[in-house]
Amino acid sequence: AASGCVVAVTDSIHPLSVGHCPTVGGTHRPSARAGKQERVHHNMPKWSVAVLADIVFDCRHPASLARFWAQVLDGYDVAPYDADEIARLAALGITDVEDDPTVLVEGPSGPRLWFQRVPEPKTNKNRVHLDVRSADRAAEVRRLVGLGASVLDEPAGMGLTVLCDPEGNEFCVID
């Protein structure tokens, strides 16, 4: 993945994030990070409070949107496909990973990004969005536009640029 943007959040993975995904009947792909132990915070026992595990994107084409976000975020990559995952896809009649209805993007810390195919298009402004930070916002915006993002707004005096990813999900690049 390219460098430049980072998302700063906890580096914890909750055990419930690996397994059945009730919203689409899919299965999260296990990975080396899936078994990672929780970081204890303020001497709290493991799992005593919720931790951010995955940020889920509903989309038309998970593979291409996952590749976009893996390029946006420093150190993030699309999770590799192992033999078990290829077999799971084949059992669903999927012979090309490009047609995978659920794609996982992992990074060195923070939440995973989970992309799942849904039939309906995006119709309204996001109620929640990601902010990414860059030391050189103008250069980063140019890089992101080159990857397929579109600039929506640059409010005067706010120190941010509002963009949308290739499927129309809004996000901001902040100073």
Secondary structure, DSSP 8 states (H G I E B T S, - for coil): --SSBB--------GGGSSEETTTTEE----TTTT------TT--TTSS----EEEEEES-HHHHHHHHHHHBTT-EE----HHHHHHHHHTT--SGGG-SEEEEE-SSS-EEEEEE-SS---S--SS-EEEE-SSHHHHHHHHHHHT-EEEE--TTSSEEEEE-TT--EEEEE-
